[in-house]
Amino acid sequence: MSTTALPPVAPEVLAEAVEHLTARLRKKLDAAVAECGDRAGAGPDGAVEVRFGEDTLVTLRPGPSGAVTDPGQAVCTCLLAPRCLHRAAVLGAAPLADAGPVPEAGEAEAAPEAGPPSPSPEAPGHTVTSRPAAPAPAGVPAPAPLTPAQAAAASALWGAAAEALAAGVGAGGTVVQAELLRAAHSARLAGLARAEAAALRVVRGLRTAREQARGQRLADLTSAFRDLLAGVAAVSSGVAGPGATASARRAYGQGGSLRVYGLCREPVLSATGYGGVTTHLLTPDGDFHTLSDVRPGGIARTRGAGTASVALGGAVLDHAGLARGGLLIAGATVSPDGRLGSGRGVRATPVRGAAWSEEPVAALFARPVREAVVSALDAAERPGEAGPALLGCDVEVLGAAEDHLVARLLGGRAVVRLRVAHPHPELPHTANLRRIGEHPGVVLRVLGLLDPDRAATLRPLAVGPVPDSPDSLRLPEEWRGHADLGYDRLQGDHFPRAGSGAPVLVPTVPDPLADAPLWRVRRLLETGVAGGRRAVAEAARGADRASLTVPLRRAGLPGAAELVEALTTEADRRPRDSFGRLEDASSDAYARAWLASAHHLHAAERSLVTASWS
């Protein structure tokens, strides 16, 4: 097994390499990709070499960014290069690099189209055309009409995504991924950066699923497909908001003078080898901001970043101090989603922070939980906009059940689940929750991330004592009233009484989301993502179709049943030509049927999640 990692590769470089392969070589591509990881070795001057036999050597020379961003940085010594299988296989085995800068609006107009337009998500057999946007509600800016380049890019991206969905994970190899990357690159050139980002998430999800990597979830790939198809359909129909054409790189605007209070630190660890920390901040007006320090380095970088210096305007604070202190920032630059930038003119001065029992932080825990949940769910569906990312509540721990803690909201009857936010074994999240589970009856003030896919579930990032409660935590003074679960480690003397030595088990709390027959729809959609349209057709033949729809109708979900029937019917449709021969059905109608069912499922599950917090 080789210990040399392949450098990240820009999506457009891989797409171009696969495009130049002949049909015969494309059939061999996936097998060649699977062999590349074990052959990588270090070359001179930071290059990475992959040898095929005695006479063929592929060399990757990353640029200053550490990624292969130009086709000339990947060379092969064989006679067919650069249109050879070896070069395309190595590029396909390398991780995908993040998107580069987006051209300005004038450049987007002149961007080349990505091949012939595919059928529109709204009108099969017709290309997407630029049209006036639908009237926007009062106070909401109307979306700009699509340019010809954007219309063509959206049509091509829809077609590539529909083909990938119809193929499924099993048939979604490097060739299918390259077609999606090619369409995503055209979308970026046309200014549809959010659509490109959604396409990259789908491709990364396909790779992870095909590799059967540890921690991969088919539900995540299903959500990625839903977001991609829904986003492209919204852009094509003219109902997408102005954020659809937002820059791929976060645009920072001048925020003037800004005072922020530290809330907590959150470890960051990505599948692409990046690690770091995000410090969550709050303004006196209750607006959330974040300051991140994420770089290559994996888990070692994540652990060390918790005490790294804050790179903002010469501030003499580290992230541990900022999470328990504050900053007065002059010339602040703020992105639309609340991220603070470290521009050249930014100056930051450390100031006293606010304890969790003081305003404005105390207001997070005084807000009605259901109201906060609805607001957090709304913000999650408006990516790129600032909103309440964290949820605060006071709870009484009841004990442990399976892989989570069970707690009751103080002042209410709702029972919530506390799950590990970051389960990596080298981070203290899991150990801290296990320690809390050893002390049933302890009262906590919890600040964490809402899990939108589970009923009444919170992923705690930090905990603190509830004011004036004798049954709450007793933290060291230097922690200033809260413990960051991803970096601090709770000890036995931090609790009001001795623990049991092991988590106290309690019965599992009923889950209205898991008990609803909607799981049948979710399983069918995930079956389609894993096995493609043929798997959906097979899953609904004969008596299996009744087992899908009858429970839904009995549970009062006729809309879900009708959408499932439409999806399975379309999946099993096999048209014939004028001579009676079977043809491959268009993936466009199947993608629209799949998206309709996925969108309905998402809305129904959100309603159940919201109700579970009452």
N, C-alpha and C positions, 0 to 999 in steps of 0.2 A: 504494500500500500504506500503510495507516494505521500510525502508530508508537505509537498509544495502546492500551494493553492493557486488556482488560475485567477488572474485579475478580472475585475468586472468588465463587461463589454457593453458598449452603447447599443440600444435596441436596433437602431437603423443599420449598424454594421453587420449584425447577425442577419437581419432581414435581407440585406443586399447579397450576402454570401449564399444564403439558401436560394434566393431567386435565380442565381446564375447556374444552379445545378440542373443537370438533365433529369428527366423523369426516372431513368434507371438508377442514378445516384441517390435521388431522394428516397427511394425505397430502402436503401442501405443506411440512411443517415442515422436513424435512432440507434441501431446496433453499434455504429461507430462512435456515437456520443457516449454510450455507456462504457466504452473502453478507455476514454481519454483521461478520466480522473486518476487512474493508477499509473499513467505514463508521464505525468508532468514532473519536470525537474527544473531546478534553478539554472539560468543561463547567465552570461556576462552582462554587466551594466544593468542589473535589475530586470532582465528579460526572463521569460518563462518559456521553456522548450518542451515540446511533446514529440516524441519520436515514434514513427510508424515503420517498423522494419529497419533495415540497415541504411537505406538510401533516402528516406523521407523524413524531414524534420520541419515541424511547424514552430515558429517563433512568434511570441507575443511580446511587444515592447510597449508597455503602458506609457501614457503621457504624464505630464506633471500632476494631473488629478489622481493618478493611480489607476485609471481606467483606459481601456482601448476605445478611443473615440473616433479613430480614422481608419479606413480600410487598409491604408498603407502600414499600419502598426501590427498587422497580422500577415505574415508571409509564410509560404511553404516552398520547399525545394523540389517538389515533384513537377513533372512536365505539364500537367494540366492546370497548375496554379496560375491565377488566383481562383479559377472556377473548378476547384477540386473538392473532393469529399473530405480530405484530411483537414483542410482549413475550416470548412463549414462545421465539421464535427467538433473541433476544438472550441470554436466560438460558441457553438450550441451548448457545450458542457460548462462554459464559464458562467458565473452569476451575472445577472443583468445589472447594469449601472443605472443610477437615477437619471431622470431626464435632464438634458442640458438647458441652457437659456432659450427662451422663446423669442422668435423674431418680432420686430415691431409690427404695428398694424399694416404699414405700407408694404412690408416684406411678406406678410401673410397673404395679401391679395395676389402676389405673384408666385405663391407657392405652387409647385407642380402637383397635379392631381395624382391620386394613387390608383391608376388604372381605371377601367370602366366602372361607372357607378353601379352599385348593387341595388336591388329593389328597396324601396322605402319601407320603414316599419309601419307606415300607415296605408300605403297603397301598393299592393303587390304588382310587380310588373312595371312600375313607374319610378323614375328617379326623383330624388328629393330636389325640390326647387326652392329658390329664395322667395319668401312671401312675407307680408306684413305680420308683425307680431300681434298676438291676441291682446285685447285691452287689459291693462294691468289694474289691480285694485288701487283705491285711493291711497296715496302715500308710498306705494311700491313702484320703483322705477321700471318702466317697460323695457323688455329685452330688445336689443338692437336686432334688426332683420339680418338674416344670414347672407353673407357674401357668397358668390358662386364657389369660391374655394372651400368655404366652410360647409356648404351644402354637399359638395362632392365628397369631402372628407368624412362627414357624418354618415353619408350613404355607404361609403366603402367600409367604415368601421362597423356599422350595423351588420353588413353582409359578412364580414370576417368573424364577428362575435357570434352571429347566428350559426355559421358553419362550425365554429369551435364548440358551441353548445350541442349541436346535433351530433357531432363526433363523440363527445364525452372524453373523460380522462383516458380511457383505454386507447382511443384512436387519436387523441390530441397530442401527437408527438411534435418533434421539432419543426416539421413542415407547417403544421397547423398553427403553431405558436409564432412562426416567422411571418405568416400571412397577417396575423393579428398585430404583430409588432410593426409591420410595414404600414398597415392602416392607421395604427396609433401614431406613428411618426408623421404621417400626412396630417392627422388631426392637430398635432402640435404645431406644425408649420402653418396651419390655417388659423391658429389662435384658440383651438379647443383644448386647452391644457388639462382641464378637469377630466375630459373624456379620455385623454391619453393616460392620465394617472390611473383611471379605473381599468383601462386595458392592461397596463403593466401589472396591476394587482391580480388580474385574471391569469396572466401568463405565469407569474410567480406561483400562484396557487396551483396551476396545472403541473408545473415542474415539481412542486413539493408533493402533490398527490401521486404523481407517477413514480417518484423516488421512494414513496412510502416513508417519508422522513418522520422522525420522532416529533410528536406534538402537532402534526398536521390534522386539520379538521375539515371534513367534507362540507360542513355547514358554513365555514368561512369562504370556501370557493363558491358555494351556492349564493351567498350574499354578494360576493364580488361580481358574479354574472348578473344578478338582479340589478345591482347599482350601475353596471356598465350599460346594460340594455335600456334601463329606465332613463339614464342620463342622455344617451344618444337619441332615444325616441323623443324626449322632451326638447332637445335642441332642434331636431328635425321638424317638429310640429310647431315650433315658435313659441312654446310656453315656458321654456327654461328661463330662470332668473339671470340677472347680469353676472352672477358668479360663474356661469357656465364657461365664459370666455376669460376667466381670470388667469393671471400669469402663473406659469408653472413654478416660478420662483416667487416666494412671498414678497409682495410689494409693501414696503414700509413707508408709512406716512408720518409727517411730523406731528407729534402729540404734545409739544410744548413742555411745560413743567408738569411732572407727574410724581405723586407720592404713592408708594406701594408698601404693603405689609406682607411679610413672609407667612405662608400657611404650612407648607410641608415640602419634602423632597420625594421625587418618584424616580426609581431606577429606570433606565432605558436600555434595552438589549434587543437588537434586531437580528433577523435571520441572515442578514447579509454581512455580519461581522462588525457592525457598529455598536458602540456602547457609550454610556454617559449618564447624565442626570438631567431631570427637568424640575425646576423649583417653581411651585405654584404660588402666585402672588395675588393680592387683593387691594383694590383702591378704596379710599374712603367712601366712594359712591357705590361700592359693591360690585364693581366690574372685575372680572378675572383676567389675569395676565400670566404669562409663563416666560421663564428664562431658561434656555436649554444649552447644554454643553455636550454635544454628541460628536464623536469622532471614531475612526477605526480603532479597534482594540478589543472588542468582545467583552467577556465578563470581567476581565482584569481592569479594563478601562471603566466599566460600570461601577465596580467597587471603589476605585480610586477617585472617581469624579465626584463622589459625595462630599469630599472635603477639598476639592480643587478650588482655586481662586475664581471669583466671578469676573468674567471678561466683559465688563460693561463700564465704560467711562472712567477707568482708573479707580474703581471702587476697591477699597482694601478689605474686602470680605471674601470668605469662601462660601460655598453653597450651604454648608451646615449653619453658618452664622446668618446668612440671608433668610433661610427658612424660619429662623426664630427672631429676626430683626426686621429692618426696613431700609428703604432707599428713597432719597429725594433726587429725582432725575431731571436734569435740565437738558433741553433739546431732545427729548425722548422721541424715538422712532418706534411706531407700533404697527404691526401688520393687521389686516382685517380680522384674523382669528385670535388676536390678543398677544401675539408673540412680541417680545421686546427685542429691538435690534441694537447692535453695538456699532453705530455709525461713528464717523470721525468727529463729529461735533457733539457727541453725547458726553455729558458729565454726570457722575453719580456720587452722592454723598451718603454714607451710612447714617441712619437715624434710628431712634428707638422703635422697636416693633410693637405689635399689639398682641396681648395674650388672647387665648381663645375665649376667655370670659369677658373681654373688653370689645367695645365697638371699634371697627365695623365687623370684626370676625364673629362676635357673638350673634349677630343677626343671621348668620348662616344656619345656626342651630335653633333659632327661635322661629324660623319660617316653617309653616305647615309642610309636612313631608310630601303629601300628595301634590301640592302646588309646585314644590321643588322638582318632583319627579316629572311632572308634565313639562315643565320648563326645560329640564335636561334632555328629555326625549325630543322636544322640538328643536333644540340646538343641535342634537346629533344628526338630524335630518337636514340641517342647513350647513353643510361643511364649508369652512372658510370664513364663517362669521363668528364674532366673539359672542360668548354666551356662558351660562353657568355650567362649567365642566365638572365641578365637584359637588357632592351632596353631603350635607352634615346632618347628624341626628344623634340623640341621646338614647342609649339602649341599655337593657339589662341582659347579661349573658345567661342563657339557660343551660347550655352545654354543647356537646359536639354530636353531630350526626353525619355518618359517612365521611365525606371529604370537606365538610364545612362546619361552621359554628351556627347555632340557632340562638337568636336574641329577640327580645320583645321591645318594641318602641316604648319609651317612657311617655306616659300620658295618653297612651292609646292601646288598642288591642292587636294591632298588626304584628305579626311575627315575621322577621326577616332572616335571611341567610347571609352570613359573612364568609366570603370565599377568598382564597389567596389571590392577591393581585398579580404577583410575579412568582411563579413556582420554581424558579431555578434553584437547585440545591445549594448554591454558593451565596444566595441572598437569604437574609433572615426572616423573610415573610412567613414561610411555613412554620418555622420554629416559634415565632412570636404568636401566631394564632393558636398553635398547639398549647403554648403556655397559658394563654387566656382561657382556653377550654378547660384547663385544670382548676379554674376558679369560678364555678357557677355562682350566680348571684352578684358578681362584680358589676358595677355600673360604669359605663364608658361613654365618652364623647367621641364619636367616630366621624372621620372625614375621609371620603373615598369616592370611587368611580362607580356610577350606576351601571349595572349589567343590563342592557336593553333586551337581551335575548332570554332572560330568566325571570321568573316571577319573584318579586320582592327580594332581590339579590343585590348586595353591595360588596364591592371589592375595596377593603380599607387600605388607605395609604398611610394614615396616621391615627393615633388614638391619644386621648388625654382624659384628665379627671373631670367629672361633672361637678360644678361648683356646689359647695355646701353639702356634699354627700359623703357620709362616713364610709360607704361601701365602694368607693372609687379608688383610682390609682394614686400612688404616692411616688411621684417621679422626682429624680434629682433636680436641684435648682438650675444646674447648667443646661438642662433640657428645656427650660422655660415653658413648662406647661404642656408639652406634648412629645410623643415618641414617634419618629418616622420609622414605620415598620420595615421599610426596605433597607435601613442602615443601622438603626439603634436596636439593641437586643434587650428585651424585657427580662428582668430577674425576679426571683421569688419575693424579695423584700420590696418590690414595687407594688405589691398587692396588699389589701387591707388585712388579709388573713392567710394562713398557710394553705397551700394547694393540696390536691389529692394525690399528686405525683403522676397522674395520667388524666387525659381528657375524660370528663364525665359524659357518658353517652345518654342521649335523650331520643325519644321516638322521632322519626322523620316527619317533618311538617308536610301536610298535603300541598301539592303543587297544582293549582288550577290550570296552568299552562300545559303541564305534562299530562294531566288527566283528560284534557279535551281531545276529541278525535282529530284535531288539526294535525296531530303527529303523523297521521296517514298521508296528508297532503305534503307535509315536509319530507317524509320518506320518499314519496313519489318524485318530488322535485330533485332530491339528492340522488335518487336512482338515475334520473335523466342526466345529471351532471357527471356521474361516474361512468355510466354505460352508454350514454347517447340516446337518441330518439328510439332506437330499436329496443332498448331496455325498458323504456316507458311503455311501449306497445306490448311487450311480453308480460309486463307486470299487471296489465289491465285486461287480459284476455279471459274469456269464459267467466267462471264464478268469481275470479279475482276482481272484476270490475264492480260487482255488487258489494263486495267486501270493502271497497273504497268509498262508494257513494252512499250506501244505506246508513252507516253510522253517522255520517255527516248530516243527513236529512233528519235523522232521529234526534240529533243534538241541536236542531234548529239552525243549521248552517246550509240552507239550500243553495245559496250563492256559491259557496265553496264546492259543493257537489256538482253544480252545473259547469263550473270552470274546469274541474277535474275531468268531467266527461268530454269537454271540448278538447282538452289537452291530449287525452288518450286517443280520441278519434283522429286527431290530426297526426299524432305520432304513428298511427297504424295505417295512414293513408298511403296507398301506392298507386299513383296514376299510370295510365297506359297511353301509348302513342296511337296514332291513327291505324297502325297495323296490329294493335292489341298487345304490344310488347310492354313489359314493365319498365317504368322509368324511375329515376331517383326523384323523390318528392323535394320540392323547394324547402330549404330550411327557414325561409322567411316567415311563413305562416306558423310553423312549429315554434319559432322563437317568440312570436307574438302571443301564442296560446300559453307558452311556458311563463312568459313575463306577466300575463294577466293573473294567472294562478299564484305566482310568487308574490305579486303586489298585494293581492287580497289576503294571502296568508300573513304577510308582514303587518298589514293594518289590523287584522284580527288578533294577532299575538300582542301587538302594542296595547290594544284595549284591555286584554287580560293582564298584562304586566302593570298597567296603570291601576287597575282595580285591585290588584294584590297588595298594594301599599295602603289600602284603606283599612 
